[in-house]
Amino acid sequence: MGKNICGARWARQLVHDDLLFHYDDGELVADLTRSEESLRDARRGVFDEDEPWRRKIQRLLPADGITVKHIRTGEDVALSRRVAATFLMMTMADFSDQLFDWQDRLFNNANGRLEFRGNTWTSLWPGTGKPGLWTTSISRMGVLYSLIVREEEIYIAHRAHTTGKEGDDSATRDEDIALVIPPVFDGCTKVLDADDQKAARDLYWEAVCSDEEATDRCKVEELLRQSVAKNPFVGEPRLVLAQMCLNAEMYEEAQEQAEEGLKLLLEWGSSWDKRMPWEGWVSWGRAMLTKAKEKDWPHTSFGILSLGLVK
């Protein structure tokens, strides 16, 4: 628990206060578009160090790195730009693995932007188990990470173009650390609107918590479709929709939804709906995908219960 607390404070200081909170959603999207053009130019030997998006990255995270304070001792700690970028990516993974609605209550994250404005330290664990409102924040981290990766590529290309060699600073900049782009959010190129995130979560929750006997099947199906449309970047709503399609013997769409839901789950490596572990969601999705391909779905409770049996 102590490591998690320290990690959370470190993440807020470096990832949020020093980097992420310097951008609004529009700036991230606009800068990502501009960076695509800059990267194309750099790959053909054309460089412009005065581009606003590059100047901002260079100001927040210079090529020679930054100095931060040790969270316990207060001593200066030097971080290369690649180490800082890696920490940003690892924060994405850490948040996706740990966060659910309890943290929303702790920090009063009603707007879904995860700005750590609240201090409801009395919030009772584990809360409702509802999916947390963390996906918008991680989508923003992903775009920022992509900007840093692109600036790194341009910097190295410009150095090689200017000097004809890698340069003396390559070792001190930790250039042996590969900056891998995670596949989530279409390869870290999309920012999920905070309102869409919340609407998608609430639509999903209404669907999965509905009284199956009293609720019209078509209404539940529509809730799930709306949820997927609002937030197409998580897998669980698609898997629940796949089961709805299987129940209605809509096997082709069930296969499509199960395949896409599984793909998203495997990209994340963690669950969005943490009432069940990631492995459970993957296993359930694979069972549904198999039955969708076979066009054979049980119509008895014991048949459903036996889906995990090995033939």
Secondary structure, DSSP 4 states (H G I P E B T S, - for coil): -HHHHHHHHHIIIIIIITTGGG--HHHHHHHHHHHHHHHHHHHTT---TT-HHHHHHHHHS-TT-EEEE-TTT--EEEE-HHHHHHHHHHHHHHHHHH--HHHHHHTT-TTSS-------TTPPTTTT-PPPS-HHHHHHHHHHHHHHHHHHHHHHHHHHHHHSS--TTTTTTTTTS--PPPSHHHHHT----HHHHHHHHHHHHHHHTS-TTTS-HHHHHHHHHHHHHH-TT-SHHHHHHHHHHHHTT-HHHHHHHHHHHHHHHHHHSS-SSTTS-HHHHHHHHHHHHHHHHHT----SHHHHHTTT---
